[in-house]
Amino acid sequence: MSEPLIIDPAESLPITFDFSDEITSGVTLASVVFSGAGLTLGAQSNDYPNARSTMVISGAHHGVRYSLEATGTFSNGTVANRAASILGWQK
């Protein structure tokens, strides 16, 4: 994701990462770990059969840019990383 996702500091935002481009025959997404310094990481929901994982974030501050990272591990031990740029912006 090149443009930052905008989040109002008073709101929460679900962000979904798609790992399906990493799937090969017989391989499945086994786990996803999220990190995001300065953000509040809330509920995580996983759709492993479709290789997607969603994290609800909140706690952004106006004018501050953050990075949310997701590390996916596959059934064959392969690891893939995803990241999203987040910008706190009061509406």
Number of C-alpha atoms within 10 A of each C-alpha: 9 7 9 14 17 18 21 18 19 14 12 16 16 14 14 17 20 16 23 14 7 15 15 9 5 7 13 19 26 16 16 24 13 17 15 16 10 15 17 14 18 15 10 16 14 17 12 17 10 13 21 18 22 20 21 15 21 20 17 24 18 16 13 12 16 19 17 19 18 23 16 24 18 19 13 12 11 13 14 14 14 14 16 19 15 21 21 23 17 14 9
